[in-house]
Amino acid sequence: MKIKFVIIFYLALICLPFDEFPFGVYGFGVNKPLSLYIFLLFLILNIPVLLRLRYKNTELIIFSCILFLIICSFYISYLRYNSIDNQYKVLNEFLGGVITYLSFKAYADIKDEKALLKMFKIILGSYILASIFGIIEFVYIYIAKSDVIISFLQLFLSPRFYGYLYSGHRIQFSFGEPSFIGFHLFLVVFPIILLLNFKGYKIGKLLKFNTCIFLLLSFISLSGKFILDFLVFILAYIFLYKERLTTTKFKLLGLLSIVTLIGGFYLLNYTDLFSRFQNGLYEDSSGRVRSDLSIISLIAIKDHQLMGYGLGNFLDAFKNNISYVDESFGDNYELVTDYYLQNFYLHCYNMYGRILTETGIVGVFIFILIFFKLAKYSKHNFNKFVSVLLLYNLLQVDTFSFFQLSFWIALFLSPSFWEFLNMERKGEQEFEAETKAS
């Protein structure tokens, strides 16, 4: 089997740093990365390849289970609300994840180690674009507030960037908002760099320089989530790779953690940060919204225990429970706006809470089954490391089209990626032996 039009696949990789351009910027009604649609074109041109690919039982079970929950949600929503509009959005979201997954599966299953290396390096190189945006935003905030810069940025970023630049003085690169930085830096860039380092591949000076710029500018995003993501990344690395760490490296990582924490508190104004935690984040509008939605997502199962509210119907769970969770929610603009919305797809920003509320006990059982099906492919240290990061980040995102999730699962299930892992430097346990043992 030979994959065709691979240049289209590489073009999709180059566009990965664009979270909202052009669909979320120009009001096309879709807020998905440009890459997704280029991946779709790539798949259409390689339909014969897709039909001849071998699909594991794990893949078929996961696909069938999620599709079953979506079909159930259509049925539940039609019976309870006489509307299935939100379920079409869920289906669209699911298809986005499938498109990303199949694109990387088609590439990884057919290509060899050199091709995988090329893919990883193109992904790293694509973030040079993100850094360029970060530098431009830095210039605007700290050097020259120019209308020319604003005119350029508004071509690629959604209107929300005005608030981050004008009032917040926050850098967001080419992403949807500053809080998305961790998804790119700690779930894509750093894991790939670590993987290439373990295999002994050298990363070019330009990519090293860009990574340093990317990291330094990320601190100026003034995102508390970025600081937390960085600390979790360091702790996960220390825990899972402690055998690799010399005393010097361990001390350096400890020092880096302390510097990150102190630097983060300084940049974010530590007095305000402590007061926000002391008051349960209620002094912060966004923090209060996320806190209320997360609590609701955990308690709303009491309303519909077996099958939940149905995928896409979190807004109804919100309306039925917000007054119990936050009696004074009326003084928060975002919460009030959400309450009076009709037929709207409301996010709870927590995948675990979403599964609990929208799919009930049946859905929880299904996702536990999926978890154990995937766990046997995560016994290699690197896979464990990325899996821990993914599980942590699902506390902050609730979409089935989460690119990083589809990307890594596709690689974990790919035989060529197992071979790629097997060729790491000495000191790593043989992944093939681990897979057989499982």
C-alpha positions in Angstrom: 0.0 0.0 0.0 1.3 3.4 -0.9 -0.2 6.6 0.6 -0.8 9.4 -1.8 -0.7 13.2 -1.6 1.4 13.1 1.5 2.2 16.7 1.0 -1.4 17.5 2.0 -0.8 15.7 5.3 2.3 17.8 5.9 0.4 21.0 5.1 -2.1 20.0 7.8 0.7 19.6 10.2 2.1 23.1 9.4 -1.4 24.6 10.2 -1.7 22.9 13.6 -0.9 26.1 15.6 -4.0 27.9 14.2 -6.8 27.2 16.7 -9.5 29.3 15.2 -8.3 30.6 11.8 -10.2 31.0 9.6 -13.5 29.5 10.7 -13.7 31.1 14.2 -12.4 34.4 13.0 -14.7 35.1 10.1 -17.9 33.6 11.5 -18.3 30.5 9.4 -20.1 28.9 12.2 -17.3 26.4 12.9 -14.6 26.7 15.5 -12.1 24.0 14.4 -8.4 24.1 13.4 -7.7 24.6 9.7 -5.7 21.4 9.9 -8.9 19.4 10.4 -10.2 20.2 7.0 -6.9 19.6 5.3 -6.8 16.2 7.0 -10.3 15.5 5.6 -9.0 16.3 2.1 -6.1 14.0 2.7 -8.4 11.2 3.7 -10.7 11.6 0.8 -7.8 11.4 -1.6 -6.7 8.2 0.2 -10.0 6.3 0.6 -8.5 3.1 -1.0 -5.8 3.2 1.6 -8.3 3.6 4.5 -10.3 0.6 3.2 -7.2 -1.6 3.2 -5.9 -0.6 6.6 -6.0 -3.1 9.5 -8.2 -2.0 12.4 -7.6 -3.5 15.8 -10.5 -4.7 18.0 -9.7 -1.9 20.4 -10.3 0.7 17.7 -13.6 -0.9 16.6 -14.8 -1.2 20.2 -14.0 2.5 21.0 -15.7 3.7 17.8 -18.8 1.6 18.4 -19.1 2.6 22.0 -19.0 6.3 21.4 -21.3 6.0 18.4 -23.7 4.1 20.6 -23.8 6.9 23.2 -24.3 9.5 20.4 -27.3 7.5 19.0 -28.7 7.2 22.5 -28.4 10.9 23.0 -30.3 11.6 19.8 -33.1 9.3 21.1 -33.1 10.9 24.6 -33.1 14.4 23.4 -35.9 13.8 21.0 -38.1 12.3 23.7 -37.3 14.8 26.4 -36.8 18.1 24.5 -38.3 17.4 21.1 -35.0 18.7 19.6 -31.8 17.1 18.4 -29.9 20.2 17.3 -27.2 19.8 19.9 -26.7 16.2 19.0 -25.7 17.2 15.5 -23.0 19.3 17.1 -21.8 16.3 19.1 -21.7 14.2 16.0 -19.7 16.9 14.3 -17.3 17.0 17.2 -16.9 13.2 17.1 -16.3 13.2 13.4 -13.5 15.8 14.0 -11.8 13.4 16.3 -12.2 10.5 13.9 -10.8 12.5 11.0 -7.7 13.4 13.0 -7.3 9.9 14.2 -7.6 8.3 10.8 -5.2 10.8 9.3 -2.4 9.9 11.7 -3.3 6.2 11.6 -3.0 6.1 7.8 0.3 7.9 7.9 1.8 6.0 10.8 0.7 2.5 9.8 2.1 2.7 6.3 5.2 4.9 6.8 8.5 3.9 8.4 10.7 5.3 11.1 12.2 8.0 8.9 8.8 9.2 7.9 7.7 9.4 11.5 10.8 11.4 12.3 10.0 13.8 9.5 6.4 14.1 10.8 7.7 15.0 14.3 10.1 17.6 13.0 7.5 19.2 10.8 5.2 19.5 13.8 8.0 21.1 15.8 8.7 23.4 12.9 5.1 24.5 12.6 5.3 26.2 16.0 7.7 28.7 14.6 4.5 30.3 13.2 3.1 30.4 16.8 6.3 32.0 18.1 6.2 34.7 15.3 2.7 35.6 16.5 4.0 35.7 20.1 6.8 38.0 19.2 4.5 40.4 17.3 2.1 40.5 20.3 5.1 41.1 22.6 6.1 44.0 20.4 2.6 45.5 20.6 2.3 45.1 24.4 5.8 46.3 25.5 7.4 48.2 22.6 5.0 49.9 20.1 1.2 49.9 20.2 0.6 50.0 16.4 -2.6 49.9 14.5 -0.7 48.0 11.8 0.0 45.1 14.2 -3.7 45.0 15.3 -4.8 45.0 11.7 -2.5 42.0 11.0 -3.5 40.0 14.1 -7.2 40.4 13.5 -6.8 38.6 10.2 -5.9 35.4 12.1 -7.3 35.7 15.7 -10.9 35.8 16.9 -12.1 39.2 18.3 -11.4 38.0 21.8 -7.7 38.8 21.3 -8.5 42.6 21.7 -9.3 42.0 25.4 -6.1 40.0 26.0 -3.9 42.6 24.4 -5.6 45.8 25.4 -6.6 45.3 29.0 -4.8 42.1 30.0 -1.5 42.6 28.2 -1.5 38.9 27.6 0.2 36.9 24.8 -1.8 34.1 23.2 0.3 33.3 20.1 -1.9 32.0 17.3 -4.1 30.1 19.7 -7.7 30.6 20.7 -6.8 32.1 24.1 -3.8 32.2 26.5 -5.1 29.1 28.5 -4.7 27.0 25.4 -0.9 27.3 25.4 -0.3 24.3 27.7 -2.3 22.1 25.3 0.3 22.8 22.6 3.5 23.2 24.6 3.1 20.3 27.1 1.1 17.9 25.0 2.8 18.3 21.6 6.1 20.2 21.6 7.8 19.0 24.7 6.8 15.3 24.5 8.0 15.1 20.9 11.3 16.8 21.9 11.7 14.3 24.8 10.9 11.3 22.4 13.5 12.4 19.9 16.0 13.0 22.6 15.5 9.5 24.0 16.1 8.1 20.5 19.3 10.0 20.2 18.1 12.3 17.3 19.5 15.8 17.3 17.1 18.7 17.1 18.3 21.5 14.9 19.4 24.8 16.4 16.4 26.7 14.9 13.9 24.3 16.6 15.8 24.6 19.9 15.8 28.3 19.7 12.2 28.5 18.8 11.2 26.2 21.7 13.1 28.5 24.1 11.3 31.6 22.6 8.0 29.8 22.8 8.5 28.9 26.5 9.7 32.3 27.6 6.9 34.1 25.8 4.4 31.7 27.4 5.2 33.1 30.8 4.0 36.5 29.6 0.6 35.0 28.7 -0.1 35.5 32.4 -2.1 32.2 32.4 -2.4 30.4 35.7 -3.2 27.3 33.8 0.1 27.5 31.9 2.0 27.6 35.3 0.0 24.6 36.6 0.5 22.7 33.3 4.3 23.3 33.5 4.5 22.0 37.1 2.4 18.9 36.3 4.7 18.2 33.3 7.8 18.4 35.4 6.4 16.3 38.2 5.2 13.6 35.8 8.6 13.5 34.2 10.4 13.2 37.5 8.0 10.4 38.6 8.1 8.3 35.4 11.7 8.9 34.4 13.4 8.9 37.8 15.7 6.0 36.7 17.1 8.3 34.0 17.7 11.3 36.3 21.1 11.9 37.8 21.4 13.9 41.0 22.3 17.0 39.0 19.3 16.7 36.7 17.0 16.0 39.6 18.3 19.2 41.4 17.9 21.2 38.1 14.3 20.0 37.7 13.5 20.8 41.3 15.0 24.3 40.9 13.1 24.8 37.6 9.8 23.9 39.5 10.5 26.4 42.2 11.5 29.1 39.7 8.3 28.4 37.7 6.1 28.6 40.8 7.7 31.8 42.1 7.9 33.4 38.7 4.3 32.5 38.0 3.1 34.0 41.3 5.1 37.2 40.6 3.8 37.5 37.0 0.2 36.8 38.0 0.3 39.0 41.1 0.6 36.5 43.9 -1.6 38.5 46.4 -4.5 38.4 43.9 -3.8 34.7 43.1 -3.9 33.7 46.8 -7.1 35.7 47.4 -8.7 33.9 44.4 -7.9 30.5 45.9 -9.0 31.6 49.3 -12.4 32.7 48.0 -12.8 29.5 45.9 -12.0 31.5 42.7 -15.3 33.4 43.1 -13.6 36.8 42.9 -12.6 35.9 39.4 -15.5 35.8 36.9 -14.0 33.1 34.7 -12.8 31.1 37.6 -16.2 31.3 39.2 -17.9 30.1 36.0 -15.5 27.1 35.6 -15.9 26.2 39.3 -19.7 26.3 39.2 -19.8 24.3 35.9 -17.4 21.6 37.3 -19.5 21.2 40.4 -22.7 20.9 38.4 -21.1 18.3 36.1 -20.4 16.2 39.2 -23.8 16.4 40.9 -26.2 16.5 38.0 -26.2 12.8 37.6 -28.8 12.6 40.4 -31.3 13.9 37.8 -30.9 11.2 35.2 -28.7 8.4 36.7 -28.8 5.7 34.1 -28.2 7.4 30.8 -27.6 11.0 31.9 -28.9 14.1 30.2 -27.6 12.9 26.8 -24.5 14.1 25.0 -24.8 17.8 24.1 -27.4 18.7 26.8 -25.2 20.1 29.5 -27.1 23.4 29.3 -30.2 21.7 30.8 -28.1 20.2 33.6 -26.7 23.7 34.2 -30.2 25.4 34.4 -31.6 22.7 36.7 -28.7 22.9 39.2 -27.1 26.3 39.1 -29.3 27.8 41.8 -28.3 25.0 44.2 -24.6 25.3 43.5 -24.4 29.2 43.4 -27.4 31.0 44.9 -26.0 34.4 43.8 -25.2 33.4 40.3 -27.3 36.3 39.1 -24.5 38.7 39.8 -22.2 37.0 37.3 -22.7 38.1 33.7 -21.4 34.9 32.1 -23.6 32.6 34.3 -26.7 34.8 33.7 -26.0 34.8 30.0 -25.7 31.0 29.9 -28.9 30.6 32.0 -31.1 32.5 29.5 -29.6 30.8 26.4 -32.0 28.6 24.4 -30.9 25.5 22.5 -27.2 26.2 23.1 -24.2 23.9 23.3 -22.7 24.7 26.7 -19.3 23.3 27.7 -18.5 22.2 31.2 -14.7 22.3 30.6 -14.2 18.9 32.2 -14.4 15.6 30.3 -14.9 13.5 33.4 -17.8 15.7 34.6 -19.3 15.7 31.1 -19.2 11.9 30.8 -20.9 11.7 34.2 -23.6 14.2 33.6 -24.4 13.6 29.9 -24.0 9.8 29.7 -24.8 8.6 33.2 -23.8 5.3 34.8 -23.9 3.5 31.4 -21.5 6.0 29.9 -19.2 5.9 32.9 -19.0 2.1 32.5 -18.3 2.4 28.8 -15.5 4.9 29.2 -13.9 2.8 32.0 -14.0 -0.1 29.5 -12.3 2.2 26.9 -9.7 3.3 29.4 -8.7 -0.3 30.2 -8.6 -1.2 26.5 -6.2 1.6 25.9 -4.1 1.0 29.0 -2.4 -2.0 27.6 -0.8 0.2 25.0 0.5 2.6 27.6 3.0 0.3 29.4 6.0 1.9 27.8 7.4 4.7 29.9 6.9 7.3 27.2 3.4 6.2 26.6 2.7 6.3 30.4 4.1 9.8 30.5 1.9 11.2 27.7 -1.1 9.3 29.1 -0.7 11.0 32.5 -0.6 14.4 30.7 -3.7 13.5 28.7 -5.6 12.4 31.7 -4.7 15.5 33.6 -5.7 17.8 30.6 -9.1 16.1 30.3 -9.9 17.9 33.6 -9.7 21.1 31.5 -11.3 20.2 28.2 -14.4 18.3 27.3 -14.5 17.8 23.5 -14.2 14.6 21.5 -12.4 16.5 18.8 -9.4 17.3 21.1 -6.5 17.0 18.6 -3.9 15.9 21.1 -6.0 13.0 22.3 -6.6 11.6 18.8 -3.0 12.2 17.8 -1.4 10.3 20.6 -3.9 7.4 20.6 -3.4 6.9 16.9 0.3 6.6 17.5 0.0 4.4 20.6 -2.0 1.9 18.5 0.4 2.0 15.5 2.9 -0.8 15.0 5.4 1.5 13.3 5.3 3.7 16.4 6.1 0.6 18.6 9.1 0.1 16.4 10.0 3.7 16.8 9.9 3.3 20.5 11.9 0.1 20.5 14.8 1.9 19.0 15.2 4.3 21.9 18.5 4.5 23.7 19.6 1.7 26.1 17.9 1.9 29.5 14.3 1.7 28.2 12.5 -1.6 28.5 11.6 -3.3 25.2 8.1 -2.1 24.3 7.5 -5.2 22.2 8.2 -7.5 25.1 5.8 -5.4 27.3 3.1 -5.6 24.7 3.4 -9.4 24.5 3.4 -9.6 28.2 0.1 -7.6 28.3 
